[in-house]
Structures are given as structure tokens and as C-alpha cells.
């Protein structure tokens, strides 16, 4: 299993002279307001949450043995595989999340013109533009959190089936030919033997394998009862007994058949939408006979995902909207206060998996005061971790 770390380059922007206490910088939401022509500054973005759903499907294959129809006659076996079959089952579902740039939350930081005593503004951004800190050192190792990604596919091929056969598939056939020859007044009967090689019938081969299995059982019985003429050590006896048992099981598969299990791993991603949080989204369709169905085929059972908000930031959002003025553009850096949600995976009405996660886009976005502050953000949510005002010298 490989650990994939997101490619990350921490870029430090140094803008000097950048701002002054009398002329604070202005931060503008790119989608909501136009940026003045000729404005100088830089862009940053807040993260959004992407939910990952890892699904493990167990595939069970049953292959009948070539001599299954003779199992009862020669060995008295009843519970044997008669028909080939393949079934699928969703055995495990795991829910995780990661952060990526939110295309709806890009911001432009416009720096004021130089006037009076200069100040410097230090911003720490990720390679994708996520804001990390303002005027504070940032620990990049905390942000380097990889996502475990497993791609394992079970294999079950012809090289794993019924490798044991007794001997050649041909046997010698002897025919007796009677020929009557008349000599004078006597009739003489002449016998001629004709030998030929013919293919063995399935029943003959099944009888050979059954006889060999019974012979192996006799050998095991001799080992258990101490009939061996050579005084073998305990380790040797255990080894011979184990190998004979394994050999018997291998040959019994020719009658009982083979049942094989393998696992297939899938990964699905889902971006929660705050406007459609109560609606169920179909991740994939599943069939017990075909497994995970390809995209566009919908004749199986839908596996759905829903994100149920806990509405913890509803009152906060109402307060922010009530105190914001549409006529006056907000200044200062924007940040997000995320909200928890219950992520539920269902098959019909049956809950298969659930998890409680922080979902960034379900939260509230507001802004800091216009004066530049020393701030550190949580890189995965865009919320404030530490906050402090810059002291003037």
C-alpha cells in the first residue's frame, strides 16, 4: 500500500512596502465584487471538504469439480458444488475526507500605496493557493497529510484450478478378434489380440482419483497408528501427516469443487453541497450477481450518500448576515467557521456506514478587521487557529 502525499510547496509572499496602520489593506471576494483595474496584490483561496468513500467488495466464485457427478458414487460426498456461480457482497465501507481549493471562495488581497512608515506583510500559501498564515511562521509538516489509497484486485484464474491428475489421459485397449478358418473339412477358430490407445472416460478417471484418495487415507492411518517400519522422528511424522492431509484436500477438490474469495477495492469522491444537504446522491449501483455496475447501468441496488447538517452555525450565519452592509465592501482577510455533518451511506433504507465530519462549505464565512493581524489558520478548514494584533514600534 502506497502513501500518497499531496504535492505541496509552501510559498512565502513578501510585499514591502505593503500596508500601514492608517491605510489598511482590502480583501475582495472575487465572485461577488469587481477588482479595480490596475489594482496590485495577490490571490488566496479557502478550502472545501471532499468526502471519500472506500468500498470493499468481496467476490465469491464457485467452480464445480470435473468429477462432481461421481462424488457420491465413489467417495460418498453429498455437499459438493454442482453448478458454477459468482456472487458479490459489499463487505466494508470506510468514510474519510480531505480538503481542496473551493472554486467559489477565491479572494484578492489589494495592498495600499506606500505612505509614511513602511510595513511588511508575510503570507504563507500552499501550492494550490490555500491560505496558511499571516505574519506568522507556518509548520508545513502538519499540512502534509496523505490519503491512503489502495488498489488491490483479487485474481482467480485457470492456473489455480484442479492441478492434480493421476496419470496420462490415455489407456490401453485390447480387442480380441475371432477369425474362423476352414481347412479341408475342419473349421479352426483363430484368436487375434489387437492393442490400441484410447482416451479414458470421465468415470474411469474419477475412479482412479478416488482410489488414490483412499490410498492416501490409508497412509495417514498407518502414520497415526505407528505401522511405519522406520522409526521416524516426531517432526518427520508431523511433516508427513501434514503433507498427506494437504494432498488429500487437493485431490478432493476434483470432486467437491473450488470456492474462491477475492476482494476488489473502489474509491468514490463526493463534494457536499450546502443547498442540497438533505438530498441523497447515488454513488454507484450494486448487484449481487455482477458487483459494482459500470456507469450508466442502473439495474442494481443504488448505494447512496447523504450529508445531514447539525445546523450549529445557523444562528452565527444569521448574525453575520444581519451585520453586513451590501453598500460597503468588507475589508480584512476572510476565513471560514466550519460545521459538523453526519455522512451516511445507505442501501435502500439500510444504513451501511456513517461518520461525523467537519464540512467546510456548510459553515459560515466572515472576515477579520481591516487592520493586518498576525493569524494562523487550520489548513484543512480555513478557520482561525491563532490570532494576535501586530504591535506597532
Secondary structure, DSSP 8 states (H G I E B T S, - for coil): -EEE------EEEEESS---SSS--EEEETTTS---TT--EEEEEEEEEEEEEEEEEEEEEEE--TTGGGHHHHH---S---S-EEEEEEEEEEEEEEEEEEEEEEEEEE-----SS---EEEEE-TT-BEEEESS---HHHH---EEE---B----GGGS-----S-SEEEEEEEEEEEEEETTEEEEEEEEEEEEEE--HHHHHHHHHHHHHHHHHHHHHHHHT--SS---HHHHHHHHHHHHHHHHHHHHHHH-EEEEEEEEEEEEE---GGGTTS-EEEEEEETTTEE--TT--SSEEEEEEEEE--TTHHHHHHHHHH--SSS---S-EEEEEEEEEEEEEETTEEEEEEEEEEEEEEEEEE--SS-EEEEE-TTT--EEEEEE----
